[in-house]
Amino acid sequence: MITQDVGLPRLLPLAVRILRDTAPRQPAGGWYDDDLLYAVVTRKPRVWEQLPGLAEELRAVIESLVGLSRHVRDEADAVLSSLPGDHDDAADR
């Protein structure tokens, strides 16, 4: 549903919470839910402009992840550069 932009105000907070809760275990076992991460990071920038607090949570999650596939890392870096705020962390990688 997230990839179809259905119910985003309700689903994105749940998805970001799942990603946040599983991110600390990711380095030990590898990232196991690229589908959820991909669905979240490929939402249009206007979605994150409407949810700035959630965008900051997503930023923290993305910045904590290591060993992502190149495709998912490219999408994650793209969303980082489009998130509201004055961070430019994606350019530092």
Residue frames relative to the residue before (quaternion, step in Angstrom):
aa qw qx qy qz dx dy dz
M 1.0000 0.0000 0.0000 0.0000 0.00 0.00 0.00
I 0.6098 0.5604 -0.3593 0.4301 3.59 1.02 -0.72
T 0.6818 0.4865 -0.3040 0.4538 3.60 0.88 -0.86
Q 0.6786 0.4386 -0.2871 0.5145 3.58 1.25 -0.30
D 0.4371 -0.7244 0.4217 0.3260 3.58 1.34 0.16
V 0.4100 0.6884 -0.4803 0.3568 3.56 1.06 0.79
G 0.8707 0.0639 -0.0572 0.4842 3.57 -0.90 0.96
L 0.1993 0.8409 -0.4904 0.1124 3.59 1.14 0.50
P 0.6380 0.5287 -0.3699 0.4203 3.67 0.86 -0.70
R 0.7166 0.4050 -0.2515 0.5091 3.60 1.12 -0.54
L 0.7267 0.4670 -0.2505 0.4371 3.58 0.93 -0.89
L 0.6418 0.5449 -0.3494 0.4113 3.61 0.92 -0.77
P 0.6425 0.4985 -0.3613 0.4562 3.66 0.86 -0.69
L 0.6414 0.5098 -0.3271 0.4709 3.60 1.01 -0.73
A 0.6651 0.5081 -0.3009 0.4570 3.57 0.92 -0.92
V 0.6676 0.4845 -0.3093 0.4733 3.60 0.89 -0.88
R 0.6213 0.5293 -0.3458 0.4628 3.60 1.04 -0.69
I 0.6432 0.5060 -0.3233 0.4750 3.60 0.95 -0.83
L 0.6597 0.4985 -0.3081 0.4704 3.58 0.91 -0.90
R 0.6528 0.5161 -0.3102 0.4596 3.59 0.95 -0.89
D 0.7002 0.4806 -0.2793 0.4481 3.57 0.89 -0.93
T 0.7276 0.4169 -0.2477 0.4852 3.60 1.05 -0.61
A 0.5073 0.6879 -0.4088 0.3199 3.62 1.17 -0.43
P 0.6554 0.5182 -0.3517 0.4222 3.67 0.84 -0.74
R 0.6898 0.4587 -0.2807 0.4847 3.61 1.13 -0.56
Q 0.4702 0.7275 -0.4100 0.2854 3.57 1.25 -0.31
P 0.6727 0.4979 -0.3489 0.4217 3.68 0.75 -0.78
A 0.6657 0.5174 -0.3083 0.4405 3.60 1.05 -0.69
G 0.8340 0.2138 -0.0842 0.5017 3.56 0.93 -0.81
G 0.5483 -0.5983 0.4124 0.4140 3.57 1.22 0.04
W 0.5410 -0.6177 0.4524 0.3480 3.55 -1.13 0.55
Y 0.1690 -0.8428 0.5077 0.0579 3.54 -0.54 1.13
D 0.7605 0.3408 -0.2108 0.5109 3.60 1.16 -0.12
D 0.0123 -0.8281 0.5593 -0.0353 3.56 0.60 1.12
D 0.5997 0.5821 -0.3694 0.4063 3.61 1.05 -0.67
L 0.6785 0.4663 -0.2953 0.4847 3.59 0.87 -0.88
L 0.6483 0.5118 -0.3201 0.4639 3.57 0.89 -0.88
Y 0.6583 0.5087 -0.3060 0.4629 3.58 0.90 -0.92
A 0.6412 0.5226 -0.3300 0.4548 3.60 0.92 -0.85
V 0.6861 0.4842 -0.2856 0.4618 3.58 0.94 -0.86
V 0.7454 0.4330 -0.2533 0.4390 3.61 0.75 -0.97
T 0.6719 0.4902 -0.3180 0.4551 3.60 1.16 -0.21
R 0.4150 0.6738 -0.5043 0.3456 3.59 1.17 0.35
K 0.5929 -0.6057 0.4084 0.3387 3.55 -1.11 0.71
P 0.6397 -0.5612 0.3642 0.3784 3.60 -1.09 0.67
R 0.6148 0.5655 -0.3697 0.4070 3.64 0.99 -0.67
V 0.5701 0.5786 -0.3838 0.4391 3.59 1.14 -0.55
W 0.7104 0.4540 -0.2554 0.4733 3.57 0.87 -0.98
E 0.5770 0.5635 -0.3788 0.4540 3.60 1.14 -0.51
Q 0.6820 0.4747 -0.2765 0.4827 3.60 1.08 -0.69
L 0.7625 0.2766 -0.1430 0.5671 3.59 1.25 -0.39
P 0.0191 -0.8696 0.4926 0.0272 3.63 0.72 1.01
G 0.6351 0.5239 -0.3443 0.4512 3.62 0.99 -0.68
L 0.6594 0.4936 -0.2918 0.4863 3.54 1.01 -0.84
A 0.6003 0.5600 -0.3493 0.4517 3.56 1.11 -0.70
E 0.6546 0.5012 -0.3122 0.4720 3.59 1.00 -0.78
E 0.6195 0.5208 -0.3425 0.4772 3.60 1.05 -0.70
L 0.6480 0.5129 -0.3128 0.4683 3.56 0.96 -0.88
R 0.6111 0.5517 -0.3479 0.4486 3.59 0.98 -0.81
A 0.6716 0.4998 -0.2987 0.4582 3.59 0.86 -0.95
V 0.6372 0.5210 -0.3272 0.4641 3.59 0.98 -0.81
I 0.6801 0.5002 -0.2969 0.4463 3.57 0.76 -1.05
E 0.6794 0.5039 -0.2950 0.4444 3.58 0.90 -0.92
S 0.6721 0.4977 -0.3067 0.4544 3.60 1.17 -0.43
L 0.6058 0.6011 -0.3459 0.3898 3.59 1.21 -0.34
V 0.1032 -0.7779 0.6183 0.0435 3.54 -1.10 0.78
G 0.8237 0.3067 -0.1821 0.4407 3.54 -1.25 0.35
L 0.3096 0.7478 -0.5320 0.2488 3.59 1.07 0.57
S 0.5684 -0.5556 0.4601 0.3956 3.55 -1.18 0.47
R 0.6523 -0.5404 0.3553 0.3954 3.57 -1.13 0.60
H 0.6488 0.5357 -0.3153 0.4390 3.58 0.96 -0.89
V 0.6921 0.4520 -0.2756 0.4907 3.58 0.87 -0.96
R 0.6236 0.5318 -0.3456 0.4570 3.62 0.99 -0.76
D 0.6331 0.5251 -0.3369 0.4581 3.62 0.95 -0.79
E 0.6663 0.4847 -0.2977 0.4821 3.59 0.94 -0.87
A 0.6468 0.5171 -0.3184 0.4615 3.60 0.97 -0.84
D 0.6578 0.4974 -0.3103 0.4729 3.58 0.95 -0.83
A 0.6286 0.5350 -0.3316 0.4569 3.59 1.04 -0.75
V 0.6803 0.4638 -0.3077 0.4769 3.58 0.89 -0.84
L 0.5996 0.5562 -0.3683 0.4422 3.61 1.02 -0.65
S 0.6934 0.4761 -0.2869 0.4585 3.56 0.91 -0.87
S 0.7183 0.4368 -0.2584 0.4759 3.60 1.17 -0.43
L 0.5030 0.6673 -0.4314 0.3401 3.61 1.21 -0.23
P 0.5590 -0.5938 0.4489 0.3653 3.57 -1.11 0.63
G 0.5969 0.5423 -0.4363 0.3991 3.54 -1.16 0.60
D 0.4713 -0.6932 0.4685 0.2789 3.54 -1.26 0.17
H 0.3387 0.7151 -0.5279 0.3086 3.55 0.95 0.91
D 0.0812 -0.7787 0.6196 0.0556 3.55 -1.17 0.62
D 0.1589 0.8532 -0.4825 0.1182 3.55 1.11 0.77
A 0.6035 0.5741 -0.3713 0.4103 3.60 1.01 -0.68
A 0.6504 0.5217 -0.3186 0.4509 3.58 1.04 -0.71
D 0.6386 0.5526 -0.3231 0.4271 3.59 1.20 -0.48
R 0.5735 0.6101 -0.3834 0.3898 3.63 1.20 -0.24
